[in-house]
Amino acid sequence: MSNTGSAEKFSITAIGTCRLDAPLRLGAQESGLSWTGQRIYGYAHSISECVQQVRFLKHEYVPDPALWDIIGKKNLKRALSERHQPSDLYLLEISSRKQLYVDEHAVQINHLKSKCFPFLSDVGRKTHYWNLLRRKDFAGQRQMVDDFAAEFGLSEHVHEILIKLRLEDTTDADLIKGLGEVREFLQEPTIVTHVNALDRMGQPIPSRALCVEQVERVSKSLGLAVFNPTSLMQEFGQDNAIEDESDSLAHFTEAFSGRLFERWHEEFLMRRIDEVLISTPTEPNRSKYAAHITSRAKLG
């Protein structure tokens, strides 16, 4: 996350993952746009994480410092000191149906995996644990964590997190409620889905395919603009677009990130700016978007 421009340029704020940040890092400055990151405290995957991040932008959410290392990446004191200036465009990526909570705090799965690595490092144990959480078998969850701690040891803090963790799979109702809560503040954001990449057997990852379908369908039903990068990845070639061939299939190559920004520029960045200039052709607006107009002219 970065701030690569001034408030006098057309500004973009991204709430999501590296699949938003990498294209913006490559393309925003060259295109005369400002990519802003004030009060964006880290990556978000689920709708609950996105809503919590938006509430933090609005000073309506106060993180628990004891849980910060599984919530955010940015230094907490720095994040709290920042002030968010409204952007001209918001990109909101929803890439997981798995909503994870400790108490009322939505926590980030990658930070959780790192914090609780000894326990969550084994695929079989992790799958069994998730299943216990999905069944809301809290007694079984506690017993599993207690047994592991007795045999291998866990810090008191990690032990407490693993016992208190709750999991909810996102329903359509969850998505409708979450998007309804944030859309006004984010000024009708453009929703971005995960990429529906194929595994080594040439098959979609079932949980991801379900997430992509749900996010695209529900967002469109609410009248929100949606961008699904899957067709562009297929056009580009998955081997060229996806950085790793691990099971995650989640990281874009630099070349694909650059092409992705070009597509965003073509499909909705230019349109949003042109709409403003046509509806409000004032001198301040012309000045604000001058860098973008110049860069677009150079691109032809």
Salt bridges, closest charged atoms under 4 A:
GLU49 OE1 - HIS45 ND1 3.81
GLU60 OE1 - LYS58 NZ 3.73
ASP69 OD2 - LYS115 NZ 2.79
GLU82 OE1 - LYS74 NZ 2.89
GLU82 OE2 - ARG78 NE 3.12
ASP88 OD1 - LYS288 NZ 2.88
GLU93 OE2 - ARG19 NE 2.86
ASP103 OD2 - LYS164 NZ 3.02
GLU104 OE2 - HIS105 NE2 3.36
ASP146 OD1 - HIS159 NE2 2.76
GLU160 OE2 - LYS164 NZ 3.61
GLU168 OE2 - LYS136 NZ 2.59
ASP169 OD2 - ARG134 NE 2.69
ASP172 OD2 - ARG217 NH1 2.78
GLU188 OE1 - ARG183 NH2 2.55
GLU213 OE2 - ARG217 NE 2.64
GLU216 OE2 - LYS220 NZ 3.52
GLU235 OE1 - ARG263 NH2 3.61
ASP247 OD1 - ARG200 NH1 3.16
GLU262 OE1 - ARG259 NH1 3.42
GLU266 OE2 - ARG259 NH1 3.87
GLU266 OE1 - ARG263 NE 3.69
GLU267 OE2 - ARG263 NH1 3.77
ASP274 OD1 - ARG296 NH1 3.01
GLU283 OE1 - ARG286 NH1 3.69
